[in-house]
Amino acid sequence: MNKKQKKVLIRIIISFVLLIVLRFIFGEEEPATDTMKVAKFLAYLVPYLIVGYDVLLKAFHGVKNRRPFDENFLMAIATVGAMMLSDYQEGCAVILFYQIGELFQSYAVGKSRKNISDLMDIRPDYAFIEKENGDLEKVDPDEVEIGSVIVVKPGEKVPLDGIVTEGSSSLNTAALTGESVPRDIKAGEEITSGCINLTGILKIKTTKEFGESTVSKILDLVENASSKKSRSEAFISRFAKVYTPAVCYAALALAVVVPVANFVMGHDPNWGIWVYRALTFLVISCPCALVISIPLSFFAGIGGASNAGVLVKGSSYLETLSMVKYVMFDKTGTMTEGVFEVTDIKAEGIDKDRLLELTAYAESYSTHPISLSLQKAYGKAIDKKRIGDVKEIGGKGVTAVIDGVTVAAGNYKLMDELGIKYTTCEDVGTIVYVAIDGKYSGHILISDRIKETAGAAISKLKHAGIKKTVMLTGDAKKAAEAVAAKLGIDQVYSELLPADKVSKVEEVLAQAGEKEKVAFVGDGINDAPVLTRADVGIAMGALGSDAAIEAADIVLMDDNPEKIAKAIKISKKCMNIVYENIYFAIGIKLICLALGAVGIANMWAAIFADVGVMVIAVLNAIRALYTKNL
């Protein structure tokens, strides 16, 4: 508990003890004299004000600011009215139990917020820059420039993204990925900010400024997650705005209209009875359970997802995810490792090494995994001075002038576009056809490894109720179909340009029903338009490009496609809890309101209808935090 919650708890305990003492002193009987009546009123006023003064103040400020219709106003009117009718014990009990409910709700929100706020622990406080003389300078991460060498000691957070230049260690990535098993890292490998260095000293050459680093982007996503409300939350907000004034006017009608009608018809108006019923009606009608438990359910769901390594950017996306029936995937880096290796070189009229050299040079300006694999296979530094007139042709390949010769490297579409006759390769994998000075010179075969978890991910999606899985890729048909068959994906479209992927998503969107949503999972910069177009965009957070992560609604922090099914299960559990709370709260309220209006439900029943329902709804809501068994 925080300090504020502890103070409220102390007030509740003091008020509760005083109520027991006063009940023992005054008993249930009405005081015999006016002096004793005043003494009893003043005595009960003490515990009432101790526990409820802040509710009265909030109600006063609400009226003053012309926004009176909230739970504080309802509680203030109901309890003050009960005190005026000499129902001191009931008036004090209502405000006491209301504060108990509020304290419980505050504690539950704090508990659900903890899972998300734990992510804030990844924010680095400092970075050590290595100076030219070898000394370390402690600076703010914001001040570190790209290309600087930083030193991270055991136990410290990695402050910025970069490449390890020296040292090896184990990393705790739990705050980022939800994975408790440490990850080993060594020189030459990329390292992500936000993880904790466990064992060895690491020297890291930074590749991004702090504002563009992984940790900064994650924090931004988390901090803005609550701004995107779901339809259910929006409905409850609209409902409360109409509902609260309506019940206030209904209570006023009970307190005034019915007694006046009785008087006009010649009957006893029974003002005391009807005012008491109106006050009971107000307590019952308090919309706390709905107003608190629905946002709390979504907040808990987002917290539970983040603990599992899935970042959801807002409750609206969690709600949409629960309705997903079609899941579409990119291939490279999503269902495969994105680790390409040159596995074969076929050269015609040229040495294999020379063919690889020219191709690596032509592709050297690209950051595509295929280009990186060519440069890795070449294994030597690229001299940019030898390269000129580079032209990238989207979805087809690249042309460049190297050492005075024109090199074209890409897929068969590039060869067709340039009018170059080539020898077709039937091997499974990505084929880079190469032409030099307009003449076909051979091809390079590049293969990608399928992720170990990809097959299980497809199986789990089907068990989670997904109707259809689709893979979209720019790779050759044979390679794409081989991967799809191995994983059990229902349908595959190959040799697609980025614009073609958007068209395929739109086709599936047209097929899906109104309540059946489409999710797309991708990782590359060319996936950004598709991620935006789908009902739910899911990006790979560890290897994914900044553009993909920015465009996506949900980010998988460890690039494990199995987490997609888990995210869907979390969303469904969350939505079930939301609907349970809506039906339960509204149902109990309506029943108790009807009973209160006809005098069957008294103020104690009203306390259950308000505080009891709220506590049950909040307890139900925080179940969304627990996702381990999903």
C-alpha positions in Angstrom: 0.0 0.0 0.0 1.1 3.5 -0.7 0.9 6.4 1.9 -2.5 7.6 0.7 -4.0 4.1 0.9 -2.6 3.6 4.4 -4.2 6.9 5.5 -7.6 5.8 4.2 -7.2 2.5 5.9 -6.5 4.2 9.2 -9.6 6.4 8.8 -11.7 3.3 8.1 -10.4 1.5 11.1 -11.0 4.5 13.4 -14.5 5.1 12.1 -15.4 1.4 12.4 -14.2 1.2 16.0 -16.2 4.4 16.9 -19.3 3.0 15.3 -19.1 -0.2 17.4 -18.5 1.9 20.6 -21.4 4.3 19.7 -23.7 1.4 19.0 -22.8 0.0 22.5 -23.5 3.4 24.1 -26.7 4.4 22.4 -28.1 1.0 21.5 -31.0 0.7 19.0 -33.6 2.7 21.0 -34.6 6.3 20.2 -33.2 8.8 22.8 -35.8 10.0 25.3 -34.9 13.6 25.3 -34.0 16.2 22.6 -30.6 16.7 24.3 -29.8 13.0 23.9 -31.0 13.1 20.3 -28.6 16.0 19.5 -25.8 14.2 21.4 -26.4 11.0 19.4 -26.4 12.9 16.1 -23.2 14.7 17.0 -21.6 11.5 18.2 -22.3 9.7 15.0 -21.3 12.7 12.9 -17.7 12.2 14.1 -17.1 8.7 12.5 -19.1 9.9 9.5 -16.9 12.9 8.8 -13.7 11.0 9.7 -14.3 8.4 7.0 -16.4 10.5 4.5 -15.2 14.1 4.5 -13.3 13.7 1.2 -16.4 12.3 -0.5 -18.4 15.3 0.6 -15.6 17.6 -0.6 -15.5 15.9 -4.0 -19.3 16.1 -4.3 -19.1 19.8 -3.5 -16.4 20.5 -6.1 -18.4 18.5 -8.6 -21.5 20.7 -8.1 -19.3 23.8 -8.0 -17.7 22.9 -11.4 -21.2 22.0 -12.9 -20.4 18.3 -13.1 -22.4 17.0 -10.2 -23.5 13.6 -11.5 -20.9 11.2 -10.2 -20.6 8.5 -7.5 -19.5 11.1 -4.9 -22.6 13.1 -5.4 -24.8 10.0 -5.1 -23.0 8.9 -1.9 -23.1 12.4 -0.4 -26.9 12.9 -1.0 -27.8 9.4 0.2 -25.7 9.4 3.4 -26.5 13.0 4.4 -30.1 12.2 3.8 -29.9 9.1 6.0 -28.3 11.2 8.8 -31.1 13.8 8.5 -33.7 11.0 8.8 -31.9 9.8 12.0 -30.7 6.6 10.4 -27.2 7.3 11.8 -25.8 3.8 11.7 -26.9 3.2 8.1 -25.6 6.5 6.9 -22.2 5.9 8.5 -22.2 2.3 7.3 -22.9 3.3 3.7 -20.0 5.8 3.6 -17.7 3.4 5.5 -18.3 0.5 3.1 -18.1 2.8 0.1 -14.6 3.9 1.3 -13.6 0.2 1.9 -14.7 -0.5 -1.7 -12.7 2.5 -3.0 -9.6 1.4 -1.1 -9.9 -2.1 -2.5 -10.3 -0.7 -6.0 -7.3 1.5 -5.6 -5.2 -1.4 -4.4 -6.4 -3.6 -7.3 -5.5 -0.9 -9.8 -2.1 -0.5 -8.3 -1.5 -4.3 -8.5 -2.6 -4.4 -12.2 -0.5 -1.3 -12.9 2.6 -3.0 -11.4 3.0 -5.4 -14.4 3.2 -2.5 -16.8 5.2 -0.2 -14.5 7.7 -3.0 -14.1 8.6 -2.3 -17.7 9.6 1.2 -16.6 12.5 -0.4 -14.8 14.2 -0.9 -18.1 14.7 2.9 -18.4 18.4 3.4 -18.0 19.6 6.2 -15.6 23.1 6.6 -17.1 25.6 5.4 -19.6 29.4 5.0 -19.4 31.2 6.4 -22.4 34.7 5.2 -23.1 37.0 8.2 -23.8 40.1 8.1 -26.1 42.4 7.6 -23.1 40.4 4.6 -21.9 38.7 6.5 -19.0 34.9 6.1 -18.4 32.6 9.1 -18.3 29.2 8.8 -16.7 26.6 10.7 -18.9 22.9 10.8 -19.5 21.8 8.3 -22.2 20.2 11.2 -24.2 23.7 12.7 -24.6 25.3 9.6 -26.2 25.8 10.0 -30.0 25.6 7.2 -32.6 29.0 5.5 -33.0 30.1 6.1 -29.4 31.6 3.2 -27.4 29.8 2.6 -24.1 30.8 0.2 -21.4 28.2 -1.8 -19.5 29.3 -3.6 -16.3 27.6 -6.7 -14.8 24.3 -5.8 -13.1 23.8 -2.6 -15.2 21.1 -2.0 -17.8 22.1 -1.7 -21.4 21.2 2.0 -22.1 21.3 2.1 -25.9 21.0 -0.3 -29.0 24.3 -1.2 -30.6 26.8 -3.9 -31.6 29.1 -5.6 -29.0 32.7 -4.8 -30.0 34.4 -6.5 -27.0 33.4 -9.0 -24.3 30.8 -11.7 -23.8 28.1 -12.0 -21.2 24.6 -13.3 -20.4 21.6 -11.0 -20.6 18.4 -10.9 -18.6 15.8 -9.9 -21.2 12.7 -10.7 -19.0 11.5 -7.1 -18.9 11.5 -7.0 -22.7 10.5 -10.5 -23.8 8.9 -12.1 -20.7 11.5 -14.9 -21.1 13.3 -15.7 -17.8 16.1 -17.8 -19.4 19.2 -15.6 -19.9 20.5 -15.0 -23.4 24.2 -15.3 -24.2 25.8 -12.6 -26.3 29.3 -12.1 -27.7 31.4 -9.7 -29.8 29.9 -8.9 -33.2 26.3 -9.5 -32.2 23.6 -6.8 -31.9 22.4 -5.9 -28.4 19.1 -4.3 -27.5 18.7 -1.6 -24.9 16.6 -2.4 -21.8 18.1 -5.8 -20.9 20.4 -6.3 -17.9 24.0 -7.4 -18.3 24.5 -10.3 -15.9 28.1 -11.6 -16.0 30.8 -10.0 -18.2 31.9 -6.5 -19.1 30.6 -5.4 -22.5 31.9 -2.7 -24.9 29.1 -1.6 -27.2 29.3 0.6 -30.3 26.0 2.5 -30.3 23.8 2.3 -33.5 20.9 4.5 -32.4 20.3 7.6 -30.2 18.4 7.1 -27.0 15.2 8.5 -28.5 15.3 5.9 -31.3 16.4 3.0 -29.2 14.3 0.0 -28.4 13.9 0.9 -24.7 12.7 4.4 -25.6 10.1 3.1 -28.1 8.8 0.5 -25.6 8.4 3.0 -22.9 6.5 5.3 -25.3 4.2 2.4 -26.3 3.4 1.6 -22.7 2.9 5.2 -21.6 0.4 5.7 -24.5 -1.4 2.4 -24.2 -4.3 3.7 -22.1 -5.1 6.5 -24.6 -6.7 4.2 -27.1 -10.0 3.1 -25.5 -12.0 0.1 -26.6 -15.6 0.2 -27.7 -16.7 -1.4 -24.4 -14.9 1.4 -22.4 -16.5 4.0 -24.7 -19.9 2.4 -24.2 -19.5 2.5 -20.4 -18.4 6.2 -20.5 -21.5 7.1 -22.5 -23.7 4.9 -20.4 -22.5 6.5 -17.1 -23.2 10.0 -18.5 -26.8 9.2 -19.2 -27.4 6.7 -16.4 -26.3 8.8 -13.4 -28.5 11.8 -14.1 -31.4 9.5 -14.9 -31.3 7.7 -11.6 -30.9 11.0 -9.8 -34.1 12.3 -11.4 -35.8 8.9 -10.7 -34.8 9.2 -7.0 -36.1 12.7 -6.9 -39.4 11.5 -8.3 -39.6 8.8 -5.6 -38.9 11.4 -2.9 -41.3 14.1 -4.1 -43.7 13.0 -6.8 -45.0 9.8 -5.1 -45.7 11.5 -1.7 -47.4 14.5 -3.5 -49.5 12.1 -5.5 -50.5 10.3 -2.3 -51.4 13.7 -0.7 -53.5 14.8 -3.7 -55.4 11.5 -3.6 -56.2 12.0 0.1 -53.7 9.4 1.4 -50.9 9.8 3.9 -47.9 11.1 1.9 -45.4 9.2 4.1 -42.6 11.6 3.3 -40.1 9.8 5.6 -40.7 6.4 3.9 -40.4 7.7 0.4 -37.4 9.8 1.1 -35.7 6.8 2.6 -36.5 4.7 -0.4 -35.1 7.5 -2.7 -31.9 7.5 -0.7 -31.6 3.7 -0.9 -32.3 4.0 -4.6 -29.4 6.5 -5.0 -26.9 4.2 -3.1 -28.0 1.2 -5.2 -27.7 3.1 -8.5 -24.0 4.2 -8.0 -22.2 3.0 -11.2 -18.9 2.4 -9.5 -18.7 -1.3 -10.4 -19.1 -0.5 -14.1 -17.0 2.6 -14.3 -14.1 1.1 -12.4 -14.1 -2.6 -13.3 -14.3 -2.3 -17.1 -11.2 -0.1 -17.6 -9.5 -2.1 -14.9 -10.2 -5.4 -16.8 -8.5 -4.0 -19.9 -5.7 -2.5 -17.9 -5.1 -5.9 -16.3 -5.3 -7.6 -19.7 -2.6 -5.3 -21.1 -0.5 -5.8 -17.9 -0.8 -9.6 -18.2 0.1 -9.4 -21.9 3.2 -7.3 -21.2 4.3 -9.7 -18.6 4.2 -12.4 -21.3 6.3 -10.3 -23.6 3.4 -9.0 -25.7 3.0 -5.2 -25.9 -0.5 -4.1 -26.7 -0.8 -0.4 -27.6 -4.3 0.1 -26.3 -7.4 -1.6 -25.1 -9.2 -1.1 -28.4 -6.6 -3.4 -30.0 -7.0 -6.0 -27.3 -10.8 -6.0 -28.0 -10.2 -6.4 -31.7 -7.7 -9.1 -31.3 -10.3 -11.2 -29.4 -12.4 -11.3 -32.7 -9.5 -12.3 -35.0 -10.4 -15.3 -37.2 -7.8 -14.9 -40.0 -4.1 -14.6 -39.4 -1.8 -13.6 -42.2 2.0 -13.8 -42.0 5.0 -12.4 -43.7 7.6 -15.1 -44.2 11.1 -13.8 -43.8 12.0 -12.8 -40.2 8.4 -13.8 -39.1 8.1 -17.5 -39.8 11.8 -17.9 -40.6 14.9 -16.8 -38.7 15.7 -14.1 -41.2 19.2 -15.6 -41.1 20.1 -16.1 -44.7 23.1 -18.1 -45.8 24.6 -18.5 -49.3 24.3 -22.2 -50.0 25.2 -22.4 -53.7 26.8 -20.4 -56.5 26.4 -21.2 -60.2 28.6 -19.1 -62.5 28.6 -18.9 -66.3 31.7 -17.4 -68.0 33.0 -15.9 -64.8 34.8 -17.1 -61.6 32.5 -17.9 -58.7 34.4 -15.6 -56.3 34.2 -12.7 -58.8 30.5 -13.3 -59.2 29.9 -13.2 -55.4 32.1 -10.1 -55.1 30.2 -8.1 -57.7 26.8 -9.2 -56.3 27.9 -8.3 -52.8 29.0 -4.8 -54.0 25.8 -4.3 -55.9 23.7 -5.1 -52.9 25.9 -3.3 -50.3 23.6 -0.3 -49.9 20.6 -2.5 -48.9 19.9 -3.6 -45.3 17.7 -6.5 -46.5 18.7 -9.8 -44.9 19.5 -11.3 -48.4 21.9 -8.4 -49.0 23.5 -8.9 -45.7 24.0 -12.6 -46.3 25.7 -11.8 -49.6 28.1 -9.4 -47.8 28.7 -12.0 -45.1 29.5 -14.7 -47.6 31.9 -12.3 -49.4 33.6 -11.7 -46.1 35.6 -8.6 -47.0 35.2 -4.8 -46.4 33.2 -3.0 -49.1 35.0 -0.2 -50.8 32.1 2.2 -51.6 34.3 4.2 -54.0 34.1 1.3 -56.4 30.3 1.6 -56.6 28.3 4.0 -58.6 24.8 4.6 -60.1 22.9 2.4 -57.7 19.2 1.9 -58.5 16.9 -0.2 -56.4 13.9 -1.6 -58.2 11.2 -2.4 -55.6 10.4 -6.1 -55.3 12.8 -7.1 -58.1 16.4 -6.2 -57.3 19.1 -3.7 -57.8 21.4 -2.4 -60.6 24.8 -0.7 -60.0 28.0 0.1 -61.8 31.1 -1.6 -60.1 34.6 -1.1 -61.5 33.1 0.2 -64.7 30.8 -2.8 -65.4 27.0 -2.7 -65.0 25.7 -5.4 -62.5 22.1 -6.4 -62.2 21.2 -8.6 -59.2 17.7 -9.7 -58.3 14.9 -12.2 -59.0 13.6 -13.4 -62.3 11.3 -10.4 -62.6 14.4 -8.2 -62.8 15.9 -10.3 -65.6 12.5 -10.2 -67.5 12.3 -6.4 -67.1 15.8 -6.0 -68.4 15.2 -8.5 -71.3 18.0 -10.8 -70.2 17.8 -14.5 -71.0 18.7 -16.6 -67.9 18.9 -20.2 -66.8 16.0 -21.0 -64.4 17.0 -22.5 -61.0 14.5 -25.0 -59.5 16.2 -25.3 -56.1 14.2 -24.4 -53.0 15.4 -21.1 -51.6 15.9 -17.5 -52.6 17.6 -17.2 -56.0 19.6 -14.1 -56.9 20.1 -14.0 -60.6 23.1 -11.9 -61.8 23.8 -10.2 -65.1 27.0 -8.3 -66.0 26.8 -5.7 -68.8 23.5 -7.1 -69.9 24.6 -10.7 -70.1 23.4 -13.5 -67.7 26.4 -14.6 -65.5 24.9 -17.0 -63.1 22.9 -17.2 -59.9 23.4 -17.4 -56.1 21.2 -19.6 -54.0 20.3 -18.3 -50.5 18.4 -20.3 -47.9 16.6 -19.2 -44.7 16.0 -21.3 -41.6 12.5 -21.8 -40.4 12.0 -20.8 -36.8 11.8 -23.7 -34.4 8.5 -22.4 -32.9 6.8 -21.6 -36.2 5.1 -25.0 -36.6 3.8 -25.0 -33.1 2.6 -21.4 -33.6 0.3 -22.4 -36.5 -1.0 -25.4 -34.5 -1.8 -23.3 -31.5 -3.5 -20.7 -33.6 -5.9 -23.4 -34.9 -6.6 -24.6 -31.4 -7.3 -20.9 -30.5 -10.1 -20.9 -33.0 -8.4 -19.3 -36.0 -10.3 -20.2 -39.2 -7.5 -19.7 -41.7 -3.8 -19.0 -41.8 -2.2 -17.3 -44.9 1.4 -16.5 -45.7 2.4 -13.6 -48.0 5.9 -13.3 -49.4 8.0 -11.9 -52.1 10.0 -15.1 -52.4 9.8 -17.5 -55.3 6.7 -19.8 -55.4 8.6 -23.0 -54.9 10.4 -21.8 -51.8 7.3 -20.2 -50.3 5.2 -23.4 -50.9 7.8 -25.5 -49.3 7.8 -23.4 -46.1 4.0 -23.3 -46.0 3.6 -27.0 -46.4 6.2 -27.7 -43.7 4.4 -25.4 -41.2 0.8 -26.4 -42.1 -0.2 -22.9 -43.3 -3.6 -23.1 -45.1 -2.8 -20.7 -48.0 0.3 -19.1 -49.5 0.8 -16.2 -51.9 4.3 -15.8 -53.3 6.3 -13.4 -55.5 4.4 -10.4 -54.1 5.4 -6.7 -54.1 4.6 -4.7 -51.0 1.5 -3.3 -52.8 0.4 -6.8 -53.7 0.5 -7.8 -50.0 -2.0 -4.9 -49.2 -4.3 -6.2 -52.0 -4.2 -9.7 -50.6 -5.1 -8.5 -47.1 -8.0 -6.5 -48.5 -9.2 -9.6 -50.3 -9.3 -11.5 -47.0 -10.9 -8.5 -45.2 -13.7 -8.6 -47.8 -14.2 -12.4 -47.2 -14.3 -12.0 -43.4 -17.6 -11.3 -41.7 -18.3 -8.1 -39.8 -17.4 -9.7 -36.5 -14.4 -11.6 -37.9 -11.2 -9.7 -37.8 -8.0 -10.1 -39.8 -4.5 -9.9 -38.2 -1.2 -9.5 -40.1 2.1 -10.4 -38.6 5.3 -8.9 -40.1 8.7 -7.5 -39.3 10.2 -5.6 -42.2 9.9 -2.0 -43.4 7.9 -3.2 -46.4 5.3 -4.7 -44.0 4.4 -1.3 -42.5 1.6 -0.6 -45.1 0.1 -4.1 -44.5 0.3 -3.9 -40.8 -1.6 -0.6 -40.9 -4.3 -2.0 -43.3 -5.1 -5.1 -41.3 -7.6 -5.0 -38.5 -4.8 -5.8 -36.1 -1.1 -5.4 -37.0 1.4 -7.5 -35.1 5.1 -6.8 -35.4 8.2 -8.7 -34.3 9.9 -6.4 -31.7 13.4 -7.8 -31.4 14.3 -8.1 -35.1 11.5 -6.0 -36.6 12.2 -2.7 -38.3 11.3 0.6 -36.5 8.7 1.3 -39.2 7.0 -2.1 -38.6 6.9 -1.6 -34.9 5.6 1.9 -35.3 2.8 0.8 -37.7 1.8 -2.3 -35.6 -0.9 -2.4 -32.9 0.7 -5.2 -31.0 4.5 -6.0 -30.6 6.0 -9.4 -29.8 9.1 -8.6 -27.9 11.0 -11.9 -28.5 10.0 -12.6 -32.1 8.4 -15.9 -31.1 5.3 -16.5 -33.3 3.9 -18.8 -30.6 3.1 -15.7 -28.7 0.4 -14.7 -31.2 -1.9 -17.5 -30.0 -1.2 -16.6 -26.4 -2.0 -12.9 -27.1 -5.3 -14.0 -28.7 -6.2 -16.2 -25.6 -5.3 -13.3 -23.3 -7.6 -11.0 -25.3 -10.5 -13.5 -25.2 -10.1 -14.0 -21.5 -10.1 -10.2 -21.0 -13.2 -9.7 -23.1 -15.0 -12.5 -21.2 -14.2 -10.8 -17.9 -15.5 -7.5 -19.3 -18.8 -8.9 -20.4 -19.2 -10.9 -17.2 -18.7 -7.6 -15.2 -21.1 -5.7 -17.5 -23.9 -8.3 -17.2 -23.4 -9.0 -13.5 -23.2 -5.3 -12.5 -26.2 -4.1 -14.6 -28.3 -7.2 -13.7 -27.8 -6.8 -9.9 -28.3 -3.0 -10.1 -31.6 -3.4 -12.0 -33.0 -6.0 -9.6 -32.0 -4.0 -6.5 -33.3 -0.8 -7.9 -36.7 -2.3 -8.5 -36.7 -3.8 -5.0 -35.5 -0.5 -3.5 -38.2 1.5 -5.3 -41.0 -0.7 -3.8 -39.4 -0.7 -0.3 -38.2 -4.4 -0.2 -34.5 -3.5 -0.3 -33.2 -1.4 2.5 -30.0 0.5 2.9 -28.0 -2.6 3.8 -29.1 -4.2 0.5 -28.1 -1.0 -1.2 -24.6 -1.3 0.3 -24.3 -4.8 -1.2 -25.6 -3.6 -4.6 -23.0 -0.8 -4.6 -19.9 -1.8 -2.7 -20.4 -5.6 -2.8 -20.9 -5.6 -6.6 -17.9 -3.4 -7.1 -15.6 -5.6 -5.0 -16.8 -8.7 -6.9 -16.3 -7.0 -10.2 -12.9 -5.7 -9.3 -11.8 -9.2 -8.1 -13.0 -10.6 -11.4 -11.2 -7.9 -13.3 -7.8 -8.6 -11.9 -8.0 -12.2 -13.1 -6.9 -10.8 -16.4 -3.5 -10.3 -15.0 -2.8 -14.0 -14.7 -1.9 -15.5 -18.1 0.7 -18.2 -17.3 -1.8 -21.1 -18.0 -3.1 -19.8 -21.2 
